[in-house]
Amino acid sequence: MDKIIKNVLIFGTLLLVIAAIAVVLAISGNNQSKSNQNNDINADTQTVYVGDAQQVKLSVQGGTYILSPSTLKKDVPVRMEVDMNTVKGCARSIVIPEFGVRQYVEPGNNVIEFTPTKTGTFDIACSMVMYTGTFTVE
């Protein structure tokens, strides 16, 4: 009986080790895929202006906010139009702390306006920090 218990414990431990390795490989592969995906998605497009404001499109893909273009100009007003087809749930509560933005968007009220007054890379997130992203100001 002791030999059976010992074999069950060894087998169970082996299964746990294999499962842990599988989880680590899945997470690292997912992060690499997400990193490559973000590099493709965040490719800048030429800045478009509406009046004096930089026109930016904001969408969500795979839990990440995507700004197009993702590089903005300092001291130039931004008019960010949110794609309501991709921005759902708590992702609609948009926060850009560095520029004092905290706005809930919905159909018919999906434009966020602010002026970036500093250069650098800045965070954008939902109020629950379940959706995140970054953009650059030059």
Buried (B, 14 or more C-beta within 10 A) or exposed (E): EEEEEEEEEEEEEEEEEEEEEEEEEEEEEEEEEBEEBBEEBBEEEEEEEEEEBBBBBBBBBEEBBBBBBBBBBEEBBBBBBBBBEEBEEBBBBBBBEBBEBEBEBEEEEBEBEBBBEEEEEBBBBBBEEEBBBBBBBE
